[in-house]
Amino acid sequence: MTNKVAVVGGGSFGTAMACAASRAGLEVVIWARESEVVESINAGRGNPFFLKGTPIEPGIAARSDLREAVGPADFVLLAVPAQFLRGVAEQMRPALRAGIPVVSCSKGIERGTCALMPEVIAQALPDATAAVLAGPSFATEVAQGLATAVTLACADRAAAERLATALSSARFRVYTSADPISATIGGAFKNVLAIACGIALARNMGENIRGLLIARGLYEMACIARAKGGDPVNLLGLAGCGDVTLTCMGTQSRNTTFGIALGRGRSTAEILAERKVVTEGVHNAASITELGQRLGVPVPIASAIDRIVNRNAAIGDIFQELLEHPTGAELGQLIV
């Protein structure tokens, strides 16, 4: 039986997933680093620090002790920022029972190592079953119970089916995939594309260029996925096209709004200094660029955004370079 879930991370998405799991009939405990979040949830006031104005499901318990939260769990949803996932997972290890599925909800690639989230889980928690949850899912809408569909990807098909069944409800539909590589890359890459689209929007570059960025970005994403051993076809689904479409076009996207602020002339440091939440695309741009170099796969859009957000390159010059990128066979690298 899969009845108890620990949600590790008390930010907006962790809180939203706690709500989704509760609606699916699961017993939910959420761990938060911030004592004020734990206190507020347990007092029935929701999470005004990260989901202001959004009530959460009753019956969700919050804990400040990580081992106490994950020890009784039948599976764990890891919803901490990607760059902190390894450290949190290592702290969980003494309390986690062998074989327990650990599902990454973090949409990123580890900076420095270029490790995908399921790889980080496998290294930090070698006795766990690693999985990934990805797809078009703004936290506020998930918490509110608005219609959402996501992909749960795990190499263990039986585990994926079991977890998907446990988490699914009338308005939160969970589909399965045996390709966690593509799901992870799709979830990370879409944040970078959203920054690019936000810049284009702020600079009044037109609608056409957003179509260009999304299409060519999906191509870069597919090439990286294939080089890592994933199946690019799976990026046609929720964890690829679905997530890219939402994040690049939705006004709630923190990465799109970050790109808009950049396009209006603000610096990366200025924007990040006034945000409580992590903007994953900043780290992902660097990680994807380095991963592309290691795999020998060109990623011109990811590289362009990395140069803008992490190296202070001039937006006008970088976008001009992108538009001057050589043409040729559109999908040449994916043709066998």
C-alpha positions in Angstrom: 0.0 0.0 0.0 1.1 3.6 -0.7 -0.8 5.7 1.8 1.8 8.0 3.4 3.7 10.6 1.6 6.4 13.0 2.9 6.7 16.2 0.9 10.2 17.6 1.5 10.2 21.3 0.8 7.7 24.0 2.1 7.9 26.3 -0.8 5.1 27.0 -3.3 5.4 23.8 -5.3 6.0 21.6 -2.3 2.9 23.0 -0.6 0.9 22.6 -3.8 1.9 19.0 -4.1 1.0 18.4 -0.5 -2.5 19.7 -1.5 -2.7 17.4 -4.5 -1.6 14.4 -2.5 -4.1 15.1 0.2 -6.9 15.3 -2.4 -5.8 12.0 -3.7 -6.6 10.5 -0.3 -3.0 10.2 1.0 -1.8 11.0 4.5 0.5 13.9 4.0 3.4 15.3 6.0 5.3 18.3 4.7 8.8 19.2 5.9 9.8 22.9 5.7 13.1 24.5 6.6 11.4 27.7 7.7 9.9 27.4 11.2 7.3 30.0 10.4 6.0 27.9 7.6 5.7 24.8 9.8 3.9 26.9 12.5 1.5 28.5 10.0 0.5 25.2 8.3 -0.1 23.4 11.6 -2.2 26.3 12.9 -4.4 26.0 9.8 -3.3 29.3 8.3 -1.9 27.8 5.1 1.5 29.0 3.7 1.2 32.8 3.3 5.0 33.0 3.0 5.1 31.1 -0.4 1.4 30.7 -1.4 -0.1 33.9 -0.2 -3.9 34.0 -0.5 -4.2 30.3 -1.4 -5.9 28.1 1.2 -4.4 24.6 1.5 -6.1 21.3 2.2 -7.0 20.6 5.8 -5.3 17.7 7.5 -1.8 18.4 6.1 0.8 18.2 8.9 4.1 20.1 8.9 7.3 19.1 10.5 10.6 20.9 11.1 12.5 17.6 11.8 13.4 16.1 8.4 14.0 12.6 9.7 10.7 12.6 11.6 8.9 13.6 8.4 10.4 11.0 6.0 10.8 8.1 8.4 7.2 6.7 8.2 6.7 7.6 4.5 5.8 5.1 1.8 7.3 7.5 -0.7 8.8 11.0 -0.8 8.3 14.0 -3.0 11.5 16.1 -3.0 10.4 19.7 -3.8 13.5 21.7 -2.9 15.5 23.8 -5.3 17.7 21.7 -7.6 21.0 23.1 -6.3 20.1 22.0 -2.7 18.6 18.6 -3.5 21.8 16.6 -2.9 22.3 18.1 0.5 18.7 17.5 1.6 18.7 14.0 0.3 21.9 13.1 2.2 20.2 14.4 5.4 17.3 12.1 4.7 19.3 9.0 4.2 19.5 7.7 7.8 15.7 7.8 8.2 14.7 6.5 4.8 13.6 2.9 4.5 15.3 0.8 1.8 13.5 0.8 -1.6 11.3 3.8 -0.8 10.6 5.8 -4.0 12.0 9.3 -3.9 10.4 11.6 -6.6 12.2 14.7 -7.6 9.9 17.7 -8.3 12.9 19.9 -8.8 13.2 21.3 -12.3 17.0 21.7 -12.6 20.4 20.2 -13.3 23.1 20.3 -10.7 25.6 23.0 -11.3 29.2 21.9 -11.5 28.5 18.1 -11.8 25.8 18.4 -14.5 24.0 15.6 -12.8 20.3 15.1 -13.5 18.1 15.0 -10.5 17.5 11.2 -10.6 21.3 10.8 -10.8 21.7 13.0 -7.7 19.1 10.9 -5.9 20.8 7.6 -6.9 24.1 8.9 -5.6 22.8 10.4 -2.4 20.2 7.7 -1.7 21.5 4.5 -3.3 18.8 2.3 -1.7 15.9 4.5 -3.0 13.9 4.1 -6.2 14.5 7.4 -8.1 11.8 9.1 -10.1 10.9 12.5 -11.5 7.6 14.5 -11.6 7.4 17.0 -14.4 4.9 18.8 -16.5 2.9 22.0 -16.9 2.0 22.8 -13.3 1.9 26.3 -11.8 2.0 25.8 -8.1 -1.0 28.2 -7.4 -3.3 26.3 -9.8 -2.3 22.9 -8.4 -2.9 24.1 -4.8 -6.3 25.5 -5.9 -7.3 22.2 -7.4 -7.5 23.5 -11.0 -7.2 20.9 -13.8 -3.5 19.8 -14.1 -1.7 16.8 -15.7 1.9 15.8 -15.1 4.3 13.0 -16.0 5.8 10.7 -13.4 8.9 9.2 -14.9 10.8 6.2 -13.4 12.9 3.4 -14.9 10.9 1.0 -12.7 7.6 0.9 -14.6 5.7 -0.8 -11.8 6.8 1.8 -9.3 5.8 4.6 -11.7 2.3 3.1 -12.1 1.9 2.6 -8.4 2.9 6.2 -7.6 0.8 7.7 -10.4 -2.2 5.8 -9.1 -1.6 7.0 -5.6 -1.2 10.7 -6.6 -4.0 10.9 -9.2 -7.3 12.5 -8.5 -10.2 14.0 -10.5 -8.3 17.2 -11.3 -4.7 16.1 -10.9 -3.9 13.5 -13.5 -0.6 11.7 -13.4 0.7 9.9 -16.5 3.7 7.6 -16.5 7.0 7.3 -18.4 10.0 5.0 -18.2 12.3 7.9 -19.4 13.3 10.0 -16.4 16.2 11.4 -18.4 14.0 13.2 -20.9 11.5 14.3 -18.2 14.4 15.9 -16.2 15.9 17.6 -19.2 12.6 18.9 -20.3 11.8 20.3 -16.9 15.2 22.0 -16.6 15.5 23.4 -20.1 12.0 25.0 -20.2 13.1 27.5 -17.5 15.9 28.7 -19.8 13.6 29.1 -22.7 11.2 31.0 -20.5 13.9 33.6 -19.7 14.6 33.9 -23.4 11.0 34.5 -24.2 10.6 37.0 -21.4 13.5 39.0 -22.8 12.0 39.0 -26.3 8.7 40.1 -24.8 10.2 43.0 -22.9 12.3 44.1 -25.9 9.2 44.1 -28.2 10.9 41.7 -30.6 7.5 40.4 -31.8 5.6 37.1 -31.4 7.4 35.3 -34.2 10.7 35.2 -32.3 9.0 33.4 -29.3 7.8 30.7 -31.7 11.4 30.5 -33.0 12.9 30.2 -29.4 10.4 27.6 -28.4 10.8 25.4 -31.5 14.6 25.6 -31.6 14.8 25.3 -27.8 12.8 22.0 -28.0 15.3 20.8 -30.7 18.2 21.6 -28.4 16.4 19.8 -25.6 15.8 16.8 -27.7 19.5 16.6 -28.8 20.7 16.7 -25.2 18.1 14.1 -24.1 19.2 11.8 -26.9 22.9 12.2 -26.1 22.2 11.4 -22.4 20.4 8.2 -23.4 16.8 9.5 -23.3 14.2 9.2 -26.1 13.4 12.6 -27.7 10.0 11.4 -28.6 9.0 11.6 -24.9 9.5 15.4 -25.1 6.4 15.6 -27.2 4.5 15.0 -23.9 3.7 16.9 -20.8 7.3 17.1 -19.5 8.5 18.6 -22.7 6.1 20.4 -25.0 3.5 20.8 -22.3 5.9 22.4 -19.7 7.6 24.5 -22.3 4.3 25.9 -23.6 3.1 26.8 -20.2 6.3 28.3 -18.8 7.1 30.3 -21.9 3.6 31.7 -22.4 2.2 31.9 -18.9 2.4 35.2 -17.0 2.8 33.3 -13.6 6.2 31.9 -14.7 9.0 33.3 -12.4 11.5 32.6 -15.2 9.5 34.5 -17.8 9.1 37.5 -15.4 12.8 37.2 -14.7 13.5 37.5 -18.5 11.1 40.5 -18.7 13.0 42.3 -16.0 16.3 41.5 -17.7 14.9 42.8 -21.0 13.9 46.0 -19.3 17.5 46.7 -18.3 17.8 45.2 -14.8 20.7 43.0 -13.8 20.6 39.4 -12.6 21.8 40.4 -9.2 19.2 43.1 -8.7 16.3 40.8 -9.7 17.4 37.9 -7.6 18.1 40.1 -4.5 14.4 41.0 -4.2 13.0 37.4 -4.8 12.2 35.0 -2.0 11.9 32.1 -4.5 14.6 30.5 -6.6 14.7 31.2 -10.3 15.9 27.9 -11.5 16.6 29.1 -15.1 19.7 31.1 -14.0 21.4 28.0 -12.7 20.0 25.8 -15.5 21.4 28.0 -18.2 24.9 27.4 -16.9 24.4 23.6 -16.3 22.9 22.9 -19.7 25.6 24.9 -21.4 28.3 22.8 -19.7 26.4 19.6 -20.2 26.2 20.3 -23.9 29.9 20.9 -24.0 30.6 17.6 -22.2 28.3 15.7 -24.6 29.5 17.5 -27.7 26.0 18.9 -28.4 25.6 22.5 -29.5 23.0 24.4 -27.4 23.1 27.9 -28.8 20.0 29.2 -27.0 21.0 27.9 -23.6 24.5 29.2 -24.1 23.1 32.6 -25.1 21.0 32.9 -21.9 23.9 31.7 -19.8 26.1 34.5 -21.2 23.4 37.0 -20.5 22.4 36.0 -17.0 25.7 34.7 -15.6 28.3 36.6 -17.6 26.6 40.0 -18.1 26.7 39.9 -21.9 24.7 42.5 -23.8 21.3 41.3 -24.7 21.2 43.0 -28.1 24.5 41.5 -29.2 23.6 38.0 -28.0 20.2 37.9 -29.7 21.8 39.2 -32.9 24.2 36.3 -32.8 21.3 33.9 -32.3 19.5 35.2 -35.3 22.7 34.9 -37.4 23.1 31.2 -36.4 23.7 29.1 -39.6 20.7 27.6 -41.2 20.6 24.1 -42.7 18.7 20.9 -42.2 16.3 21.7 -39.4 16.4 18.4 -37.5 19.7 17.2 -38.8 21.2 16.1 -35.6 18.2 13.9 -34.7 18.1 12.1 -38.0 19.6 8.6 -37.7 
